[in-house]
């Protein structure tokens, strides 16, 4: 899975506003459909209080947070899978991301035009789901056509693989034609890699973001409740944020001003900080740290990675020549106060090639190239 996610939704639901707040980048936004043609890409720091605490104990010359990439993809409309509203371009951009964030408008505002003429989250979600499913259906049908030729191949390996995929492709075709996403289906282990090779949009992880206004409390917002029901049925995560409020926070110049703004609003952190961490976790990404007086850094790895793979995140030579890793938990540092105290307590471990890295590990690698 990739390190990025694409922000999608109908026009004028607040995608570009949220993207701008996320990245503090001037994503193009306007009150009419199709103002965003090329995808904006922003690199976003992952908020992590652990890096801050490590840096209070081991004071570095600089600190570097983990990052995740967000892609603002222009608004989809009904018919996008057939090219409506430059849909083919937009769909090709979605195929490149590791996860989809579907922004749903959950606020009323007569001054902001809705492409369908009314606020209806169920209908909005259905339009996007159908268009993505239809785009995938086209991919599957092309593969079926190719597979029918491979069934007659004199190469036994090719024909055998085609026969194994035939019922899978039919299953996908039937589901997608009804607007059912591919991720809702179950596949045997022996064909799952071939399914992934199709690069279906609806196989990607999915998260709904309800964009509310400052007067809409989550608990009393019927639009949000409608999205929650759909998310529960699809097994998708959900986040509720006020894009306009987050844009106001992002526009403040200093961290002190942002902190004061949040305190006055009775918030411990911004909604976007919570969203970023949710996305990071949903992508299967985890964090280990390196710490020293030169630099403290949060490194991103995929959950389940072994120590040599984590070392390779820093440099390929670290992975090739991996000998061992010195590891301790950041929580032990917070409790004991120094690395020397961690050593004396016997909590500094020597780990080898089969060690599964844990989120929150502080690691120092020994290697030889």
C-alpha positions as CSV (number, residue, x, y, z in Angstrom):
1,X,0.0,0.0,0.0
2,X,1.2,3.5,-0.8
3,X,2.0,6.3,1.5
4,X,-0.6,8.6,0.1
5,X,-4.3,9.2,0.0
6,X,-6.6,10.9,-2.4
7,X,-9.3,13.3,-1.4
8,X,-12.5,12.8,-3.5
9,X,-16.1,13.9,-3.5
10,X,-18.6,15.8,-5.5
11,X,-17.9,19.4,-6.4
12,X,-18.3,22.1,-3.7
13,X,-18.2,19.7,-0.7
14,X,-15.1,21.3,0.8
15,X,-12.3,19.1,-0.6
16,X,-10.0,21.9,-1.6
17,X,-10.7,23.8,1.6
18,X,-9.7,20.8,3.7
19,X,-6.7,20.1,1.5
20,X,-5.5,23.7,1.9
21,X,-5.9,23.5,5.7
22,X,-4.1,20.2,5.8
23,X,-1.1,21.3,3.8
24,X,-1.2,25.1,4.3
25,X,-0.9,25.1,0.5
26,X,-3.0,27.3,-1.8
27,X,-5.1,24.6,-3.4
28,X,-7.3,26.2,-5.9
29,X,-10.9,26.5,-4.7
30,X,-13.9,28.3,-6.2
31,X,-17.7,28.2,-6.0
32,X,-18.3,26.2,-9.2
33,X,-17.6,22.7,-10.4
34,X,-14.4,21.6,-12.1
35,X,-12.2,24.5,-10.8
36,X,-9.6,21.8,-9.9
37,X,-8.4,20.0,-13.0
38,X,-4.9,18.8,-12.1
39,X,-4.5,17.1,-8.7
40,X,-2.8,19.1,-6.0
41,X,-0.3,17.2,-4.0
42,X,0.7,18.1,-0.4
43,X,3.2,16.6,2.0
44,X,1.8,16.7,5.5
45,X,3.6,16.2,8.9
46,X,2.1,13.6,11.1
47,X,1.4,15.1,14.5
48,X,3.1,12.9,17.1
49,X,3.5,13.9,20.8
50,X,6.1,11.2,21.3
51,X,8.6,12.9,19.0
52,X,8.1,16.1,21.0
53,X,8.6,14.3,24.3
54,X,11.7,12.5,23.0
55,X,13.2,15.9,22.0
56,X,12.6,17.3,25.4
57,X,14.7,14.5,26.9
58,X,17.3,14.1,24.1
59,X,17.6,17.6,22.8
60,X,18.6,17.5,19.1
61,X,19.9,20.1,16.6
62,X,16.7,19.3,14.6
63,X,13.7,17.1,14.7
64,X,12.0,15.6,11.7
65,X,8.4,14.2,11.9
66,X,6.9,11.4,9.8
67,X,5.0,12.5,6.7
68,X,2.0,11.4,4.7
69,X,1.0,12.6,1.2
70,X,-2.5,14.0,0.4
71,X,-3.7,14.4,-3.2
72,X,-6.6,16.8,-3.8
73,X,-8.5,15.2,-6.8
74,X,-11.0,17.3,-8.7
75,X,-14.7,16.8,-8.0
76,X,-16.4,13.7,-9.5
77,X,-19.9,13.9,-10.9
78,X,-22.5,11.5,-12.2
79,X,-21.1,10.1,-15.5
80,X,-17.5,10.5,-14.5
81,X,-16.8,6.9,-15.4
82,X,-17.9,7.7,-18.9
83,X,-15.8,10.9,-19.1
84,X,-18.3,13.4,-17.8
85,X,-16.7,16.4,-16.2
86,X,-13.2,15.4,-17.2
87,X,-13.9,12.2,-15.2
88,X,-11.4,10.0,-17.0
89,X,-8.5,12.3,-15.8
90,X,-9.8,12.3,-12.3
91,X,-10.3,8.6,-12.1
92,X,-6.7,8.0,-13.4
93,X,-5.4,10.1,-10.5
94,X,-7.4,8.1,-8.0
95,X,-5.8,4.9,-9.2
96,X,-2.4,6.1,-8.1
97,X,-3.2,6.6,-4.4
98,X,-3.1,4.1,-1.5
99,X,-6.3,5.1,0.1
100,X,-9.4,7.2,-0.6
101,X,-10.8,9.9,1.6
102,X,-14.4,10.7,0.6
103,X,-15.4,14.2,1.7
104,X,-19.2,14.5,2.2
105,X,-21.0,17.8,2.6
106,X,-22.9,17.8,5.9
107,X,-23.9,21.5,6.2
108,X,-26.5,23.8,4.7
109,X,-25.4,27.0,3.0
110,X,-27.4,28.7,0.3
111,X,-24.4,30.7,-0.8
112,X,-22.5,27.6,-1.8
113,X,-24.0,25.8,-4.8
114,X,-24.5,22.0,-4.6
115,X,-24.1,20.2,-7.9
116,X,-27.3,18.2,-7.3
117,X,-29.3,21.2,-6.0
118,X,-29.8,19.8,-2.5
119,X,-27.8,18.4,0.5
120,X,-28.3,14.7,0.5
121,X,-25.3,12.7,1.8
122,X,-26.8,9.3,0.9
123,X,-27.3,10.4,-2.7
124,X,-23.8,12.0,-2.9
125,X,-22.1,8.9,-1.6
126,X,-24.1,6.7,-3.9
127,X,-23.0,8.8,-6.9
128,X,-19.4,8.5,-6.1
129,X,-19.6,4.8,-5.2
130,X,-21.4,4.0,-8.5
131,X,-18.9,6.0,-10.6
132,X,-15.9,4.3,-9.0
133,X,-17.6,0.9,-9.3
134,X,-18.4,1.5,-13.0
135,X,-14.8,2.6,-13.7
136,X,-13.7,-0.7,-12.1
137,X,-16.3,-2.6,-14.1
138,X,-14.7,-1.4,-17.3
139,X,-11.3,-2.6,-16.1
140,X,-12.8,-6.0,-15.2
141,X,-14.6,-6.4,-18.5
142,X,-11.4,-5.7,-20.4
143,X,-9.7,-8.3,-18.3
144,X,-12.5,-10.8,-19.0
145,X,-12.0,-10.3,-22.7
146,X,-8.3,-10.8,-22.4
147,X,-8.8,-13.8,-20.2
148,X,-11.1,-15.5,-22.7
149,X,-8.2,-15.5,-25.2
150,X,-5.7,-16.8,-22.6
151,X,-8.0,-19.8,-21.9
152,X,-7.2,-21.0,-25.4
153,X,-3.5,-20.4,-25.0
154,X,-1.2,-23.3,-25.8
155,X,0.9,-22.3,-22.8
156,X,-0.5,-24.4,-20.0
157,X,0.5,-22.0,-17.2
158,X,-1.3,-19.1,-18.9
159,X,-4.4,-21.1,-19.5
160,X,-4.4,-22.5,-16.0
161,X,-4.1,-19.0,-14.5
162,X,-6.9,-17.8,-16.7
163,X,-9.2,-20.6,-15.6
164,X,-8.5,-19.9,-11.9
165,X,-9.4,-16.2,-12.5
166,X,-12.5,-16.8,-14.5
167,X,-15.0,-17.2,-11.6
168,X,-13.3,-14.4,-9.7
169,X,-13.7,-12.0,-12.6
170,X,-17.4,-13.0,-13.0
171,X,-17.8,-12.4,-9.2
172,X,-16.3,-8.9,-9.6
173,X,-18.3,-8.2,-12.7
174,X,-21.6,-9.0,-10.9
175,X,-20.8,-7.0,-7.8
176,X,-19.5,-3.9,-9.6
177,X,-22.4,-3.8,-12.0
178,X,-24.6,-3.4,-8.9
179,X,-22.4,-0.7,-7.5
180,X,-20.9,-3.0,-4.8
181,X,-17.2,-2.1,-4.1
182,X,-14.6,-4.9,-4.7
183,X,-13.3,-4.5,-1.2
184,X,-16.5,-5.9,0.2
185,X,-15.8,-9.3,-1.5
186,X,-13.7,-12.1,-0.1
187,X,-11.0,-13.7,-2.3
188,X,-9.0,-16.9,-1.8
189,X,-5.3,-16.5,-1.0
190,X,-4.3,-18.1,-4.3
191,X,-6.0,-15.4,-6.4
192,X,-5.7,-12.3,-4.2
193,X,-2.5,-11.1,-5.8
194,X,-4.0,-11.4,-9.3
195,X,-7.0,-9.3,-8.1
196,X,-4.6,-6.7,-6.7
197,X,-2.9,-6.5,-10.1
198,X,-6.1,-5.2,-11.5
199,X,-5.6,-2.0,-9.5
200,X,-9.3,-1.6,-8.8
201,X,-10.2,1.7,-7.2
202,X,-12.9,0.1,-5.1
203,X,-10.3,-2.3,-3.5
204,X,-8.7,0.6,-1.8
205,X,-9.3,1.5,1.8
206,X,-11.9,4.1,2.2
207,X,-12.7,6.8,4.8
208,X,-15.6,9.2,5.0
209,X,-15.0,12.8,6.2
210,X,-18.1,14.7,7.2
211,X,-17.6,18.4,6.5
212,X,-19.8,20.3,8.9
213,X,-20.1,24.0,9.6
214,X,-19.3,25.8,12.9
215,X,-23.0,25.6,14.0
216,X,-23.5,21.9,13.3
217,X,-22.7,19.8,16.4
218,X,-21.9,16.2,15.4
219,X,-24.4,14.7,17.8
220,X,-27.3,16.7,16.4
221,X,-26.4,16.7,12.7
222,X,-28.8,14.4,10.7
223,X,-26.4,14.5,7.7
224,X,-23.6,13.1,9.9
225,X,-25.8,10.4,11.2
226,X,-26.7,9.3,7.7
227,X,-23.0,9.0,6.8
228,X,-22.3,7.1,10.0
229,X,-24.9,4.5,9.0
230,X,-23.3,4.1,5.5
231,X,-19.8,3.9,6.9
232,X,-20.9,1.2,9.4
233,X,-22.5,-0.9,6.6
234,X,-19.3,-0.6,4.5
235,X,-16.9,-1.1,7.4
236,X,-15.3,2.2,6.7
237,X,-13.8,4.7,9.1
238,X,-15.3,8.2,9.6
239,X,-14.1,11.6,10.7
240,X,-16.1,14.7,11.4
241,X,-14.4,18.1,10.9
242,X,-15.4,21.7,10.1
243,X,-13.4,22.6,7.0
244,X,-14.0,26.3,7.4
245,X,-12.8,26.3,11.1
246,X,-9.7,24.2,10.2
247,X,-8.9,26.7,7.4
248,X,-9.1,29.6,9.9
249,X,-6.7,27.7,12.3
250,X,-4.3,26.9,9.4
251,X,-4.2,30.6,8.4
252,X,-2.8,31.7,11.7
253,X,0.9,32.4,11.5
254,X,2.4,31.0,14.6
255,X,2.0,27.8,16.6
256,X,1.3,29.9,19.7
257,X,-1.7,31.6,17.9
258,X,-3.0,28.2,16.8
259,X,-2.8,26.9,20.4
260,X,-4.5,29.9,21.8
261,X,-7.3,29.6,19.2
262,X,-7.8,26.0,20.0
263,X,-7.9,26.7,23.8
264,X,-10.5,29.4,23.3
265,X,-12.6,27.0,21.2
266,X,-12.2,24.4,24.0
267,X,-10.2,22.0,21.8
268,X,-7.1,20.1,22.7
269,X,-6.0,19.7,19.1
270,X,-7.4,20.4,15.6
271,X,-9.7,18.1,13.8
272,X,-7.2,17.8,11.0
273,X,-4.5,16.5,13.4
274,X,-6.8,13.7,14.4
275,X,-7.6,13.1,10.7
276,X,-4.0,12.9,9.7
277,X,-3.2,10.3,12.4
278,X,-6.3,8.3,11.4
279,X,-5.2,8.2,7.7
280,X,-1.7,7.3,8.7
281,X,-2.9,4.4,10.7
282,X,-5.5,3.3,8.2
283,X,-2.7,3.1,5.5
284,X,-1.0,0.5,7.7
285,X,1.8,2.9,8.6
286,X,3.6,2.9,11.9
287,X,6.5,4.9,13.4
288,X,9.9,4.1,14.8
289,X,12.3,6.7,16.1
290,X,16.0,7.5,15.9
291,X,17.3,9.9,18.6
292,X,20.6,11.8,19.1
293,X,22.0,15.2,19.6
294,X,22.2,15.8,15.8
295,X,18.7,14.8,14.9
296,X,15.5,13.1,16.3
297,X,13.4,11.6,13.5
298,X,10.2,9.7,13.2
299,X,10.5,7.1,10.4
300,X,7.6,5.5,8.7
301,X,7.4,1.7,8.1
302,X,4.6,-0.7,7.2
303,X,3.1,-2.6,10.1
304,X,4.7,-6.0,10.4
305,X,8.1,-5.0,9.0
306,X,11.2,-6.8,10.3
307,X,14.2,-4.9,11.7
308,X,16.2,-5.1,8.4
309,X,13.2,-3.6,6.5
310,X,13.0,-0.8,9.0
311,X,16.7,-0.2,8.6
312,X,16.2,0.0,4.9
313,X,13.8,2.9,5.3
314,X,16.8,5.0,6.5
315,X,19.2,3.7,3.8
316,X,19.3,0.6,1.6
317,X,22.9,0.0,2.9
318,X,21.5,-0.4,6.4
319,X,19.3,-3.2,5.2
320,X,21.9,-4.9,3.0
321,X,24.5,-5.0,5.8
322,X,22.2,-5.3,8.7
323,X,23.8,-6.9,11.8
324,X,21.5,-6.0,14.7
325,X,19.4,-3.3,16.2
326,X,19.6,-1.7,19.6
327,X,16.0,-1.1,20.6
328,X,14.1,0.4,23.5
329,X,10.5,1.7,23.9
330,X,9.9,5.4,23.9
331,X,7.6,4.9,26.9
332,X,10.6,3.6,28.8
333,X,12.4,6.8,28.0
334,X,9.5,8.9,29.2
335,X,9.3,6.9,32.4
336,X,13.1,6.5,33.2
337,X,14.3,9.9,31.9
338,X,17.5,8.9,30.1
339,X,19.0,6.3,27.9
340,X,21.6,5.4,30.6
341,X,18.7,4.7,33.0
342,X,17.1,2.5,30.3
343,X,20.4,0.5,30.0
344,X,20.7,0.1,33.8
345,X,17.1,-1.1,34.0
346,X,17.9,-3.8,31.4
347,X,15.4,-2.4,28.9
348,X,17.8,-1.7,26.0
349,X,17.6,-4.8,23.8
350,X,19.7,-6.3,21.1
351,X,17.4,-7.5,18.3
352,X,18.3,-9.5,15.2
353,X,16.9,-10.0,11.7
354,X,13.6,-11.6,12.7
355,X,12.6,-8.9,15.1
356,X,9.1,-7.4,14.2
357,X,9.4,-3.7,14.7
358,X,6.8,-2.2,17.1
359,X,5.2,1.3,16.8
360,X,7.1,3.6,19.2
361,X,10.4,1.7,19.1
362,X,13.6,3.9,19.4
363,X,16.2,2.1,17.3
364,X,19.9,2.3,16.5
365,X,21.2,0.0,13.7
366,X,24.5,-1.8,13.5
367,X,25.4,-2.7,9.9
368,X,28.4,-3.6,7.7
369,X,28.7,-3.0,4.0
